[in-house]
Amino acid sequence: MPRILSIDYGIKRTGLAVTDELQIIASGLTTIPSSELMVFLKDYFSKENVAKVLIGEPKQMNGQPSQSAPIIEKFVDDFKAIFPEIKVERVDERFTSKMAFQTMIDSGLKKKQRQNKALVDEIAATIMLQDYLSRKMI
């Protein structure tokens, strides 16, 4: 079965998470500079069978698009143009960064480790993906 990849896209950094081949477990993959994302994805897709990509949809508390929404929309359009064979699904990413930070606290990471924004982005992508998998199982 092909994998599902989750992308927590940001202006500077992008967190990535991926499922196992049975699409049961979400694991953090990496965080990379957003400027290098497409090159990374081309390489990754050449090595791994990925059928679907989840991309976070930033929203405000009232459900309206956030300020970063136009940047994410441009990324989604670029992604679809470069990888037309891969299905894209948008998922609500509200609270994922806060949940990621709380996960780091609950895991016992020291304050210095919790300041690692790249790790927060990777964990946020993992939370997005695990939430998707959980909803899919229902």
PyRosetta script that sets phi, psi and omega in degrees:
from pyrosetta import init, pose_from_sequence

init()
pose = pose_from_sequence("MPRILSIDYGIKRTGLAVTDELQIIASGLTTIPSSELMVFLKDYFSKENVAKVLIGEPKQMNGQPSQSAPIIEKFVDDFKAIFPEIKVERVDERFTSKMAFQTMIDSGLKKKQRQNKALVDEIAATIMLQDYLSRKMI")
pose.set_psi(1, 140.6)
pose.set_omega(1, 179.4)
pose.set_phi(2, -73.0)
pose.set_psi(2, 158.5)
pose.set_omega(2, -179.9)
pose.set_phi(3, -81.8)
pose.set_psi(3, 164.5)
pose.set_omega(3, 170.7)
pose.set_phi(4, -116.7)
pose.set_psi(4, 133.3)
pose.set_omega(4, 179.8)
pose.set_phi(5, -111.2)
pose.set_psi(5, 138.3)
pose.set_omega(5, 177.9)
pose.set_phi(6, -112.2)
pose.set_psi(6, 135.4)
pose.set_omega(6, -177.9)
pose.set_phi(7, -122.3)
pose.set_psi(7, 118.3)
pose.set_omega(7, 172.5)
pose.set_phi(8, -102.2)
pose.set_psi(8, 86.2)
pose.set_omega(8, -172.2)
pose.set_phi(9, -77.8)
pose.set_psi(9, 135.9)
pose.set_omega(9, 175.5)
pose.set_phi(10, -136.4)
pose.set_psi(10, 165.5)
pose.set_omega(10, -177.9)
pose.set_phi(11, -61.7)
pose.set_psi(11, -42.3)
pose.set_omega(11, -178.1)
pose.set_phi(12, -96.5)
pose.set_psi(12, -46.2)
pose.set_omega(12, -174.6)
pose.set_phi(13, -129.0)
pose.set_psi(13, 154.6)
pose.set_omega(13, 176.8)
pose.set_phi(14, -130.7)
pose.set_psi(14, 125.5)
pose.set_omega(14, 176.2)
pose.set_phi(15, -90.9)
pose.set_psi(15, 139.7)
pose.set_omega(15, -179.2)
pose.set_phi(16, -126.5)
pose.set_psi(16, 141.8)
pose.set_omega(16, 173.8)
pose.set_phi(17, -138.3)
pose.set_psi(17, 157.6)
pose.set_omega(17, -175.9)
pose.set_phi(18, -145.6)
pose.set_psi(18, 153.1)
pose.set_omega(18, 175.8)
pose.set_phi(19, -87.2)
pose.set_psi(19, 166.0)
pose.set_omega(19, 168.1)
pose.set_phi(20, -73.6)
pose.set_psi(20, 175.5)
pose.set_omega(20, -176.9)
pose.set_phi(21, -67.7)
pose.set_psi(21, -19.3)
pose.set_omega(21, 177.7)
pose.set_phi(22, -91.7)
pose.set_psi(22, -0.3)
pose.set_omega(22, -179.4)
pose.set_phi(23, 57.0)
pose.set_psi(23, 45.7)
pose.set_omega(23, 179.7)
pose.set_phi(24, -110.0)
pose.set_psi(24, -41.9)
pose.set_omega(24, -173.2)
pose.set_phi(25, -117.1)
pose.set_psi(25, 134.9)
pose.set_omega(25, 174.8)
pose.set_phi(26, -98.9)
pose.set_psi(26, 133.2)
pose.set_omega(26, 178.7)
pose.set_phi(27, -132.0)
pose.set_psi(27, 143.6)
pose.set_omega(27, 175.0)
pose.set_phi(28, -63.2)
pose.set_psi(28, 137.4)
pose.set_omega(28, 179.3)
pose.set_phi(29, -100.2)
pose.set_psi(29, -58.2)
pose.set_omega(29, -179.9)
pose.set_phi(30, -175.6)
pose.set_psi(30, 174.0)
pose.set_omega(30, 168.1)
pose.set_phi(31, -127.1)
pose.set_psi(31, 131.7)
pose.set_omega(31, -178.3)
pose.set_phi(32, -133.4)
pose.set_psi(32, 158.7)
pose.set_omega(32, 174.3)
pose.set_phi(33, -59.5)
pose.set_psi(33, 134.7)
pose.set_omega(33, -177.5)
pose.set_phi(34, -59.0)
pose.set_psi(34, -30.0)
pose.set_omega(34, 179.2)
pose.set_phi(35, -65.7)
pose.set_psi(35, -19.2)
pose.set_omega(35, -179.3)
pose.set_phi(36, -104.1)
pose.set_psi(36, 3.8)
pose.set_omega(36, -171.3)
pose.set_phi(37, -62.1)
pose.set_psi(37, -49.0)
pose.set_omega(37, -176.1)
pose.set_phi(38, -62.4)
pose.set_psi(38, -39.4)
pose.set_omega(38, 178.0)
pose.set_phi(39, -64.2)
pose.set_psi(39, -43.5)
pose.set_omega(39, 178.6)
pose.set_phi(40, -60.7)
pose.set_psi(40, -46.3)
pose.set_omega(40, -177.4)
pose.set_phi(41, -64.6)
pose.set_psi(41, -40.1)
pose.set_omega(41, 177.4)
pose.set_phi(42, -57.5)
pose.set_psi(42, -45.4)
pose.set_omega(42, 178.9)
pose.set_phi(43, -65.3)
pose.set_psi(43, -45.8)
pose.set_omega(43, -178.2)
pose.set_phi(44, -62.9)
pose.set_psi(44, -45.6)
pose.set_omega(44, -179.1)
pose.set_phi(45, -66.5)
pose.set_psi(45, -24.7)
pose.set_omega(45, 177.9)
pose.set_phi(46, -74.1)
pose.set_psi(46, -20.5)
pose.set_omega(46, -177.3)
pose.set_phi(47, -104.6)
pose.set_psi(47, -27.0)
pose.set_omega(47, -175.2)
pose.set_phi(48, -122.6)
pose.set_psi(48, 146.4)
pose.set_omega(48, 178.0)
pose.set_phi(49, -86.7)
pose.set_psi(49, 105.3)
pose.set_omega(49, 179.9)
pose.set_phi(50, -119.5)
pose.set_psi(50, 121.9)
pose.set_omega(50, -177.3)
pose.set_phi(51, -99.1)
pose.set_psi(51, -23.9)
pose.set_omega(51, -175.4)
pose.set_phi(52, -143.5)
pose.set_psi(52, 145.3)
pose.set_omega(52, 176.3)
pose.set_phi(53, -125.2)
pose.set_psi(53, 129.2)
pose.set_omega(53, 174.4)
pose.set_phi(54, -96.7)
pose.set_psi(54, 131.2)
pose.set_omega(54, 178.8)
pose.set_phi(55, -124.5)
pose.set_psi(55, 128.0)
pose.set_omega(55, -178.4)
pose.set_phi(56, -61.0)
pose.set_psi(56, 141.2)
pose.set_omega(56, 177.8)
pose.set_phi(57, -113.4)
pose.set_psi(57, 105.1)
pose.set_omega(57, -175.9)
pose.set_phi(58, -74.2)
pose.set_psi(58, 126.2)
pose.set_omega(58, -179.9)
pose.set_phi(59, -132.4)
pose.set_psi(59, 154.9)
pose.set_omega(59, 173.1)
pose.set_phi(60, -82.8)
pose.set_psi(60, 173.7)
pose.set_omega(60, -178.9)
pose.set_phi(61, -58.8)
pose.set_psi(61, -31.7)
pose.set_omega(61, -178.5)
pose.set_phi(62, -83.9)
pose.set_psi(62, 4.2)
pose.set_omega(62, 177.8)
pose.set_phi(63, 90.7)
pose.set_psi(63, -8.0)
pose.set_omega(63, 178.1)
pose.set_phi(64, -75.2)
pose.set_psi(64, 153.6)
pose.set_omega(64, 177.8)
pose.set_phi(65, -60.0)
pose.set_psi(65, 144.3)
pose.set_omega(65, 178.5)
pose.set_phi(66, -82.1)
pose.set_psi(66, 176.7)
pose.set_omega(66, -179.2)
pose.set_phi(67, -61.4)
pose.set_psi(67, -30.3)
pose.set_omega(67, -177.6)
pose.set_phi(68, -83.1)
pose.set_psi(68, -4.3)
pose.set_omega(68, -176.9)
pose.set_phi(69, -54.8)
pose.set_psi(69, -44.6)
pose.set_omega(69, 179.8)
pose.set_phi(70, -61.6)
pose.set_psi(70, -34.1)
pose.set_omega(70, 178.9)
pose.set_phi(71, -67.3)
pose.set_psi(71, -42.4)
pose.set_omega(71, 179.4)
pose.set_phi(72, -67.3)
pose.set_psi(72, -40.8)
pose.set_omega(72, 178.9)
pose.set_phi(73, -59.5)
pose.set_psi(73, -41.6)
pose.set_omega(73, 177.7)
pose.set_phi(74, -62.8)
pose.set_psi(74, -42.2)
pose.set_omega(74, 177.4)
pose.set_phi(75, -60.5)
pose.set_psi(75, -44.8)
pose.set_omega(75, -179.5)
pose.set_phi(76, -60.3)
pose.set_psi(76, -44.3)
pose.set_omega(76, 178.5)
pose.set_phi(77, -61.7)
pose.set_psi(77, -44.2)
pose.set_omega(77, 178.6)
pose.set_phi(78, -62.9)
pose.set_psi(78, -43.1)
pose.set_omega(78, -179.8)
pose.set_phi(79, -60.1)
pose.set_psi(79, -47.9)
pose.set_omega(79, -178.7)
pose.set_phi(80, -63.0)
pose.set_psi(80, -33.4)
pose.set_omega(80, 179.4)
pose.set_phi(81, -70.6)
pose.set_psi(81, -37.6)
pose.set_omega(81, -177.7)
pose.set_phi(82, -83.1)
pose.set_psi(82, -34.4)
pose.set_omega(82, -177.0)
pose.set_phi(83, -124.3)
pose.set_psi(83, 64.8)
pose.set_omega(83, -175.5)
pose.set_phi(84, -65.5)
pose.set_psi(84, -20.0)
pose.set_omega(84, -177.6)
pose.set_phi(85, -81.5)
pose.set_psi(85, -9.6)
pose.set_omega(85, -177.4)
pose.set_phi(86, -101.8)
pose.set_psi(86, 125.9)
pose.set_omega(86, 179.8)
pose.set_phi(87, -70.0)
pose.set_psi(87, 136.0)
pose.set_omega(87, 178.4)
pose.set_phi(88, -112.3)
pose.set_psi(88, 131.6)
pose.set_omega(88, 175.5)
pose.set_phi(89, -127.0)
pose.set_psi(89, 129.8)
pose.set_omega(89, 178.9)
pose.set_phi(90, -88.8)
pose.set_psi(90, 139.5)
pose.set_omega(90, 179.7)
pose.set_phi(91, -133.1)
pose.set_psi(91, 145.1)
pose.set_omega(91, 179.0)
pose.set_phi(92, -64.2)
pose.set_psi(92, 126.6)
pose.set_omega(92, -178.4)
pose.set_phi(93, -110.4)
pose.set_psi(93, 13.4)
pose.set_omega(93, 178.5)
pose.set_phi(94, -59.5)
pose.set_psi(94, 137.7)
pose.set_omega(94, 176.4)
pose.set_phi(95, 74.7)
pose.set_psi(95, -5.4)
pose.set_omega(95, -176.1)
pose.set_phi(96, -64.0)
pose.set_psi(96, -38.2)
pose.set_omega(96, 179.3)
pose.set_phi(97, -68.0)
pose.set_psi(97, -40.0)
pose.set_omega(97, 177.2)
pose.set_phi(98, -65.7)
pose.set_psi(98, -41.1)
pose.set_omega(98, 178.1)
pose.set_phi(99, -65.2)
pose.set_psi(99, -38.2)
pose.set_omega(99, 178.9)
pose.set_phi(100, -63.3)
pose.set_psi(100, -44.4)
pose.set_omega(100, 179.9)
pose.set_phi(101, -63.4)
pose.set_psi(101, -41.8)
pose.set_omega(101, 178.6)
pose.set_phi(102, -65.2)
pose.set_psi(102, -36.9)
pose.set_omega(102, 176.4)
pose.set_phi(103, -60.9)
pose.set_psi(103, -40.2)
pose.set_omega(103, 178.7)
pose.set_phi(104, -64.1)
pose.set_psi(104, -41.0)
pose.set_omega(104, 177.3)
pose.set_phi(105, -64.0)
pose.set_psi(105, -48.7)
pose.set_omega(105, -178.8)
pose.set_phi(106, -62.1)
pose.set_psi(106, -27.4)
pose.set_omega(106, 179.8)
pose.set_phi(107, -81.3)
pose.set_psi(107, -5.8)
pose.set_omega(107, 177.6)
pose.set_phi(108, 85.0)
pose.set_psi(108, 16.6)
pose.set_omega(108, 178.5)
pose.set_phi(109, -68.7)
pose.set_psi(109, 140.8)
pose.set_omega(109, 179.2)
pose.set_phi(110, -70.5)
pose.set_psi(110, 160.9)
pose.set_omega(110, -176.1)
pose.set_phi(111, -54.0)
pose.set_psi(111, -42.9)
pose.set_omega(111, -179.2)
pose.set_phi(112, -61.1)
pose.set_psi(112, -41.1)
pose.set_omega(112, 179.3)
pose.set_phi(113, -68.3)
pose.set_psi(113, -34.6)
pose.set_omega(113, -179.5)
pose.set_phi(114, -70.7)
pose.set_psi(114, -17.3)
pose.set_omega(114, 178.3)
pose.set_phi(115, -81.2)
pose.set_psi(115, -3.9)
pose.set_omega(115, 179.0)
pose.set_phi(116, -75.6)
pose.set_psi(116, 96.4)
pose.set_omega(116, -176.2)
pose.set_phi(117, -64.5)
pose.set_psi(117, -29.2)
pose.set_omega(117, 177.9)
pose.set_phi(118, -63.2)
pose.set_psi(118, -40.7)
pose.set_omega(118, 178.4)
pose.set_phi(119, -66.4)
pose.set_psi(119, -38.7)
pose.set_omega(119, 177.1)
pose.set_phi(120, -59.7)
pose.set_psi(120, -43.8)
pose.set_omega(120, -179.3)
pose.set_phi(121, -63.5)
pose.set_psi(121, -41.2)
pose.set_omega(121, 179.2)
pose.set_phi(122, -66.4)
pose.set_psi(122, -42.9)
pose.set_omega(122, 178.7)
pose.set_phi(123, -65.9)
pose.set_psi(123, -38.5)
pose.set_omega(123, 178.3)
pose.set_phi(124, -61.6)
pose.set_psi(124, -41.7)
pose.set_omega(124, 177.2)
pose.set_phi(125, -63.6)
pose.set_psi(125, -37.3)
pose.set_omega(125, 179.4)
pose.set_phi(126, -67.3)
pose.set_psi(126, -42.6)
pose.set_omega(126, 178.4)
pose.set_phi(127, -62.6)
pose.set_psi(127, -43.3)
pose.set_omega(127, 177.8)
pose.set_phi(128, -57.4)
pose.set_psi(128, -44.9)
pose.set_omega(128, -177.6)
pose.set_phi(129, -70.3)
pose.set_psi(129, -43.4)
pose.set_omega(129, -179.7)
pose.set_phi(130, -64.9)
pose.set_psi(130, -38.2)
pose.set_omega(130, 176.9)
pose.set_phi(131, -62.3)
pose.set_psi(131, -43.0)
pose.set_omega(131, 177.5)
pose.set_phi(132, -60.0)
pose.set_psi(132, -46.2)
pose.set_omega(132, -180.0)
pose.set_phi(133, -62.9)
pose.set_psi(133, -40.1)
pose.set_omega(133, -180.0)
pose.set_phi(134, -63.5)
pose.set_psi(134, -42.5)
pose.set_omega(134, 178.7)
pose.set_phi(135, -68.1)
pose.set_psi(135, -34.1)
pose.set_omega(135, -179.4)
pose.set_phi(136, -66.5)
pose.set_psi(136, -30.4)
pose.set_omega(136, -176.9)
pose.set_phi(137, -76.4)
pose.set_psi(137, -19.2)
pose.set_omega(137, -175.5)
pose.set_phi(138, -74.7)
pose.dump_pdb("model.pdb")
